[in-house]
Amino acid sequence: MKVYTKYYAFIRERLGRSDEEFELEEGSTVADFLKLFSERYAGKLMGLFDGPVLRKGFAVAVNGENVDLANWKNTRLKDGDVVVVLPPIAGG
């Protein structure tokens, strides 16, 4: 199945693109997507990953809905879903 991702902030800057398509097996989860994403871009996205896991403060949304870290392993993706890794927002 195909899922799509959109890139924002420093992720977009480092990858030089605003979106991308990923091919995953049917029944894949958010955690499976993140593993593939990490394998593909860990070198370019230093600071995003702590091993194969996103660093604290980053969030994941599927089709515009936040997916809690505790649910990444059991939230199944469907063909055409849009998965977005959201960097921490700092302000002050």
GILINQUI-V114843 format. One line per field, one symbol per residue. ss: DSSP state (h for helix, s for strand, l for the rest). phi: phi as a letter, one per 30 degrees, with the letter a starting at -180 (. if undefined). burial: # if it has 24 or more other ideal C-beta (glycine too) atoms within 12 Angstrom, else .. A space follows every 10 residues. Layout:
ss->???
phi->???
burial->???
This chain:
ss->lsssssllhh hhhhhlllss ssslllllsh hhhhhhhhhh hlllllllss llssllllss ssllssslhh hllllsllll lsssssllll ll
phi->.cbcbccbhd dddddiacaa cbcbdeidce ddedddeddd beddcejdcc idcddejdbb bbhicdcded cddbcdcbej dccbccdecc al
burial->..#####... #........# .#.#...### ########.. #...#..##. ...#...### ##....#... .#..###... #######... ..
